[in-house]
Amino acid sequence: MFYLLLVTYATVFVSELIGDKTIYTISSLSMRFRTPSVFAGLTLAFMLKMLAAVLLGQIIAELPTTFVALLSAATFFVTALVIWFKKKDQALAENEPKGFFSKAILISFAAIFFSEWGDIGQITAATLTARYQMPLVVWFGATAALITKGLLVVTLGRGLRSRVPQRILRPLSASLCLILSIVSAFGLMLK
């Protein structure tokens, strides 16, 4: 059981670091919003996405690529709009309410949850679940790998945030999300 946990963690972690667009999404969000809010949103999104992968198994791997690309493109586009049109007086993330729930948590959750379904991490989790019939162990290992990736990327985004002037953060974050939207949509044309 411990072996399966380690194999799941390592496999999902490495596969998610290579060519994964959520890395850019998370770093972009962490440049704009408070770290705890981004981390809370991405953690919940990763937990639910891996739960879906474990429960739905191979169905996720069979999702139509057109649907996945359209959903990803739309999610990135809406995230870019939300970041861009955030009110001027709310521009600084430090002014965000310190309560349990915030718009930043919702934005972070949606940006991660609604994009990149059927990626290699989910397919790996689904395959390991089907093979070993230990969904809880696979879910825990895969979720821990994604949260580790998220924590590393949030740290990177936070570092950039402390070095990039505030007046540049909104256009930079929105531009990154818009580029990801275009890349996702462009993937449709190649298929």
C-alpha positions in Angstrom: 0.0 0.0 0.0 2.8 2.5 0.9 4.6 1.5 -2.3 1.5 2.4 -4.4 1.2 5.7 -2.5 4.8 6.6 -3.4 4.5 5.4 -7.0 1.3 7.4 -7.5 2.9 10.5 -5.9 6.1 10.3 -7.9 4.4 9.5 -11.2 1.7 12.2 -11.0 4.2 14.8 -9.7 6.7 14.3 -12.5 4.1 14.1 -15.2 2.3 17.2 -14.0 5.6 19.3 -14.1 6.2 18.5 -17.7 4.2 20.7 -20.1 1.3 21.4 -17.8 -0.5 24.7 -18.3 -1.8 24.9 -14.7 1.7 25.8 -13.7 1.3 29.1 -15.5 -2.2 29.6 -14.2 -1.2 29.1 -10.6 1.8 31.4 -10.9 -0.4 34.1 -12.6 -3.0 33.8 -9.8 -0.4 34.0 -7.1 1.0 37.1 -8.5 -2.4 38.8 -8.2 -4.0 37.3 -5.1 -3.0 36.5 -1.5 -1.1 33.2 -1.3 -3.5 31.5 1.2 -6.5 32.2 -1.0 -4.8 30.8 -4.1 -3.6 27.8 -2.2 -7.0 27.1 -0.7 -8.7 27.3 -4.2 -6.2 25.1 -5.9 -6.1 22.5 -3.2 -9.9 22.1 -3.3 -9.8 22.0 -7.1 -7.0 19.4 -7.2 -8.8 17.3 -4.5 -12.0 17.2 -6.5 -10.3 16.6 -9.9 -8.4 13.6 -8.5 -11.6 12.4 -6.9 -13.2 12.5 -10.3 -10.2 10.7 -11.8 -10.3 7.9 -9.2 -14.1 7.5 -9.3 -14.6 7.8 -13.1 -11.5 5.9 -14.1 -11.0 5.6 -17.8 -14.1 7.7 -18.7 -11.9 10.8 -18.1 -9.3 9.5 -20.6 -12.1 9.2 -23.2 -13.5 12.7 -22.9 -13.7 14.3 -26.4 -10.6 16.4 -26.9 -12.7 19.2 -28.5 -14.8 19.5 -25.3 -11.7 19.5 -23.1 -10.0 22.2 -25.3 -13.1 24.4 -25.4 -13.6 24.2 -21.6 -10.0 25.0 -21.0 -10.0 27.9 -23.4 -13.2 29.3 -21.9 -11.9 29.0 -18.4 -8.6 30.7 -19.1 -10.4 33.5 -21.0 -12.9 34.1 -18.2 -10.0 34.1 -15.6 -8.2 36.7 -17.7 -11.3 38.9 -17.8 -11.9 38.6 -14.1 -8.3 39.6 -13.4 -8.3 42.4 -15.9 -11.6 44.0 -14.9 -11.0 43.8 -11.1 -11.9 47.2 -9.7 -9.0 49.6 -9.2 -9.6 50.1 -5.5 -9.4 46.3 -5.1 -6.3 46.0 -7.2 -3.9 45.2 -4.4 -4.4 41.7 -3.1 -3.5 42.8 0.4 -6.8 44.7 0.5 -8.7 41.5 0.0 -10.9 40.5 2.9 -9.1 38.2 5.4 -12.2 36.1 6.0 -12.4 32.4 5.3 -14.0 32.8 1.9 -12.9 35.3 -0.8 -13.3 35.9 -4.5 -9.7 34.9 -4.9 -10.4 31.4 -3.6 -13.3 31.1 -6.0 -11.3 32.4 -9.0 -8.4 30.1 -8.1 -10.7 27.1 -7.7 -12.5 27.7 -11.0 -9.3 28.4 -13.0 -7.9 25.1 -11.9 -11.0 22.9 -11.7 -12.5 23.8 -15.1 -9.3 23.5 -17.1 -7.2 20.6 -18.3 -9.5 17.6 -17.7 -8.2 14.3 -18.9 -4.5 15.3 -18.4 -1.7 12.9 -17.8 -2.0 13.2 -14.0 -5.7 12.2 -14.0 -5.1 9.4 -16.6 -2.3 8.1 -14.4 -4.6 8.2 -11.3 -7.4 6.5 -13.2 -5.1 3.8 -14.5 -3.5 3.1 -11.1 -7.0 2.9 -9.5 -8.2 0.5 -12.2 -5.1 -1.7 -11.9 -4.7 -1.8 -8.1 -8.3 -1.3 -6.9 -7.1 1.0 -4.1 -8.8 4.3 -4.9 -8.2 6.0 -1.6 -4.4 5.4 -1.7 -4.2 6.5 -5.3 -6.4 9.6 -4.6 -4.2 10.6 -1.6 -0.9 10.1 -3.5 -2.1 11.9 -6.7 -3.7 14.8 -4.7 -0.5 15.2 -2.6 1.5 15.4 -5.8 -0.7 18.1 -7.2 -0.7 20.1 -4.0 3.1 19.9 -3.9 3.2 21.2 -7.4 0.8 23.9 -6.5 2.8 24.9 -3.5 6.0 25.2 -5.5 4.3 27.3 -8.2 2.6 29.5 -5.6 6.0 30.1 -4.1 7.4 31.1 -7.5 4.5 33.4 -8.2 4.8 35.0 -4.7 8.5 35.6 -5.4 7.7 37.3 -8.7 5.0 39.3 -7.0 7.5 40.8 -4.6 9.8 41.7 -7.4 7.3 42.9 -10.1 5.7 46.3 -9.6 2.0 46.2 -8.7 1.0 48.3 -11.8 2.3 45.5 -14.0 0.8 42.5 -12.2 -2.8 42.8 -13.5 -1.9 43.1 -17.2 0.8 40.4 -16.8 -1.6 38.0 -15.0 -4.5 38.6 -17.5 -2.1 38.3 -20.5 -0.8 34.9 -19.2 -4.4 33.6 -18.9 -5.4 35.0 -22.3 -2.4 33.3 -23.9 -3.3 30.0 -22.3 -6.9 30.5 -23.6 -5.5 31.0 -27.1 -3.2 28.0 -26.8 -6.1 25.8 -25.7 -8.3 27.1 -28.6 -5.4 26.7 -31.1 -5.2 23.0 -30.0 -8.7 22.6 -31.5 -7.5 23.8 -34.9 -4.7 21.3 -34.9 -7.0 18.3 -34.3 
